[in-house]
């Protein structure tokens, strides 16, 4: 999407940081920023997921705005 001019924010969980970085390199964007959430998501209570999401909102905003 970024290559088509659409600001995009990738969200990864901690165990997949290396994979996220590798994908960015493979797609020619080695310094592509992404937001990181703890793991696991599926076994986590909704209230905790909302808290985690609130904590990365500023990161996502900065990524989307190119800051």
N, C-alpha and C positions, 0 to 999 in steps of 0.2 A: 504494500500500500504506500509506503514511504516513497518508493521509486516512481509512483504515479502522482505524487504531490499530496497525498492524504496523510496528515500527521497521525502517527500510530504509537501506542504505548504497549510494550510487551510486559507481561507479568509472569514471573517465574517463581517456583518455590525453591527453597534452599538446595535440595539435592540436585536440582537441574540447572544450577548456575553454570557449570562447565559446559553443559549441552547448549545452553542459551548463547554463551560466548562463542562456541564452535559454530553454531548456525549463523551468527552475525558475521563471523569471519568468512564462512562459506559463501555468504551472499554479498561479500565485498564491502561490508560495513563493520570493520573490526572494533570500532569504538562505540557501537550502537548501545545506548543506555537502556536499561530495563529495571523495572521495579521488582522487589523480591519480597515474597511472603514466606512465613514459616511453613513447615510441612508436618503432617499431612493436612489436606483440606477436607477430604471426604469423611474423615472420622472426627471432625472438629465441630463443636456446637456452634450454631448460627450466631449467637451473641459474640463469641470469640472471633468468628470470621468477620463480623462487622467491625470489631475493634481493630483487627489486623488491617482491614481495608481502610479504615480511617487514618491509620498510621502511614499508609503509603500514598494517600491522596495528593500530598504536596509533590512527591516524586513523580507521580503520573502527570500532574499539571505541568511541572517543569519539563518533562519529556515532550509533552504535546506542544508546548510553547517554544521549544528549542532553547531552553535556558541552561 
